[in-house]
Amino acid sequence: MNKAETEYPVQSGSTFFKGALIGGLIGAAAALLFAPKPGRELRGDLSEKISTMTDKSKEVASVVGEKATDLAKTVSSKTTDLAKSVSEGKNSIMESVKQASADVSDDVKDASKDIKDASEDASRDVRKEMNKTSY
């Protein structure tokens, strides 16, 4: 990123829309307050606008709730899949470790037997040599 991008980061689209909505509300309120209307008419218009804003807020909250529910279901599903994958991987690793341990154990047994046989042979050879050279 260049210097200008780091000093003036681009804001997300949702931030822009929030600002536009707030600005629109402030502009509408200012237009109603400064319009040459009698008090009853102005209060009626304000009441109508507030009612409209309440309805829109409820719609937005409903949509956000639905999206949050869908997102929660998706996250739950993905988490379950990930847990299964981790469990399967763990089982696979455990089997590999068990097999490797068995292989090493067999190799150690074979090596121990070879060492024992070699030491017995060496011991016999030393005894024979000792008997040949005895006085």
Backbone torsions as a table, in degrees:
resi	resn	phi	psi	omega
1	MET	NA	143.8	178.2
2	ASN	-87.1	178.5	-174.1
3	LYS	-63.3	-40.2	-179.0
4	ALA	-65.1	-38.1	179.8
5	GLU	-67.5	-35.8	179.8
6	THR	-76.5	-33.2	179.8
7	GLU	-77.1	-34.2	-177.6
8	TYR	-127.2	77.3	-178.0
9	PRO	-66.1	147.7	178.8
10	VAL	-76.3	132.1	179.8
11	GLN	-83.6	157.0	-178.9
12	SER	-72.4	162.3	-179.5
13	GLY	-63.0	-34.9	-178.8
14	SER	-65.9	-35.7	177.7
15	THR	-64.8	-40.3	178.4
16	PHE	-62.4	-45.6	-178.4
17	PHE	-67.4	-35.1	175.9
18	LYS	-62.8	-44.9	179.1
19	GLY	-63.0	-40.9	179.7
20	ALA	-65.7	-39.8	179.2
21	LEU	-65.7	-46.6	179.1
22	ILE	-63.4	-43.1	177.8
23	GLY	-62.0	-39.8	178.3
24	GLY	-64.3	-40.7	178.7
25	LEU	-64.6	-44.5	178.7
26	ILE	-63.4	-42.0	178.4
27	GLY	-63.8	-41.7	179.2
28	ALA	-65.2	-42.4	178.6
29	ALA	-63.2	-42.3	179.5
30	ALA	-64.5	-40.9	179.6
31	ALA	-63.6	-40.4	179.3
32	LEU	-68.2	-40.3	-177.6
33	LEU	-71.0	-33.3	-177.2
34	PHE	-96.9	0.4	178.5
35	ALA	-75.5	142.6	-179.8
36	PRO	-78.8	79.6	179.5
37	LYS	-126.4	154.1	175.2
38	PRO	-69.8	162.4	-175.8
39	GLY	-57.9	-44.0	-178.9
40	ARG	-63.4	-43.8	-179.9
41	GLU	-64.1	-42.3	-179.5
42	LEU	-63.9	-44.4	178.6
43	ARG	-63.6	-38.9	177.5
44	GLY	-62.9	-43.4	178.3
45	ASP	-64.5	-42.4	178.8
46	LEU	-63.1	-42.8	179.0
47	SER	-61.5	-42.0	179.0
48	GLU	-64.1	-43.8	-180.0
49	LYS	-65.7	-40.4	179.1
50	ILE	-65.2	-40.3	177.6
51	SER	-62.7	-43.6	178.0
52	THR	-62.1	-44.1	-179.6
53	MET	-64.4	-38.6	178.4
54	THR	-62.6	-44.3	179.1
55	ASP	-62.6	-44.2	179.8
56	LYS	-63.9	-40.4	179.4
57	SER	-62.6	-40.3	178.3
58	LYS	-64.4	-39.5	178.4
59	GLU	-63.6	-45.6	-179.6
60	VAL	-63.6	-42.3	179.4
61	ALA	-62.8	-38.3	178.5
62	SER	-64.0	-45.6	179.6
63	VAL	-63.6	-43.3	179.4
64	VAL	-62.6	-41.2	178.4
65	GLY	-61.7	-43.2	178.8
66	GLU	-63.4	-43.7	-179.9
67	LYS	-64.5	-40.1	179.2
68	ALA	-64.4	-39.7	178.1
69	THR	-63.8	-45.0	178.1
70	ASP	-61.2	-42.4	179.8
71	LEU	-64.0	-41.4	179.3
72	ALA	-63.0	-40.9	178.5
73	LYS	-63.6	-43.0	-179.9
74	THR	-63.2	-45.4	179.7
75	VAL	-62.5	-41.9	178.9
76	SER	-61.5	-44.5	179.9
77	SER	-62.9	-46.6	-179.1
78	LYS	-64.7	-37.7	179.2
79	THR	-65.0	-41.4	178.2
80	THR	-62.8	-44.3	178.3
81	ASP	-61.4	-42.0	-179.9
82	LEU	-64.9	-41.7	179.1
83	ALA	-62.3	-40.9	177.7
84	LYS	-62.5	-44.1	-179.9
85	SER	-61.7	-43.3	-179.9
86	VAL	-64.1	-42.2	179.9
87	SER	-63.2	-44.6	178.6
88	GLU	-63.0	-41.4	177.9
89	GLY	-63.8	-40.0	178.8
90	LYS	-62.7	-44.8	180.0
91	ASN	-62.6	-41.0	179.1
92	SER	-63.5	-43.0	179.8
93	ILE	-65.4	-42.1	179.6
94	MET	-61.8	-42.3	177.8
95	GLU	-62.4	-42.1	178.8
96	SER	-62.7	-42.2	-179.8
97	VAL	-66.1	-42.2	178.7
98	LYS	-61.2	-44.3	180.0
99	GLN	-64.3	-42.5	179.2
100	ALA	-64.6	-39.3	178.1
101	SER	-62.9	-43.2	178.9
102	ALA	-62.7	-42.3	179.2
103	ASP	-62.9	-43.6	179.8
104	VAL	-65.1	-41.4	179.2
105	SER	-60.6	-45.1	178.3
106	ASP	-62.1	-42.4	179.3
107	ASP	-63.1	-41.2	179.6
108	VAL	-64.9	-41.2	178.8
109	LYS	-61.9	-45.1	179.6
110	ASP	-63.0	-42.7	-179.6
111	ALA	-66.0	-39.4	178.6
112	SER	-62.1	-42.7	179.8
113	LYS	-64.4	-42.7	178.7
114	ASP	-62.1	-41.1	-179.8
115	ILE	-66.4	-41.0	179.2
116	LYS	-62.0	-47.3	179.7
117	ASP	-61.3	-42.3	-178.9
118	ALA	-66.4	-39.5	-179.5
119	SER	-69.4	-36.0	176.6
120	GLU	-64.6	-42.1	178.0
121	ASP	-62.6	-42.8	-179.7
122	ALA	-65.0	-39.3	179.3
123	SER	-63.4	-43.5	177.9
124	ARG	-62.3	-42.5	179.9
125	ASP	-62.7	-40.6	-179.3
126	VAL	-66.4	-41.1	178.8
127	ARG	-62.3	-42.9	179.6
128	LYS	-61.4	-43.8	-179.3
129	GLU	-65.0	-39.5	-179.6
130	MET	-66.0	-39.3	179.5
131	ASN	-68.4	-35.4	177.8
132	LYS	-66.4	-37.5	-174.9
133	THR	-95.0	6.6	-178.4
134	SER	-75.6	152.6	-174.8
135	TYR	-97.2	NA	NA
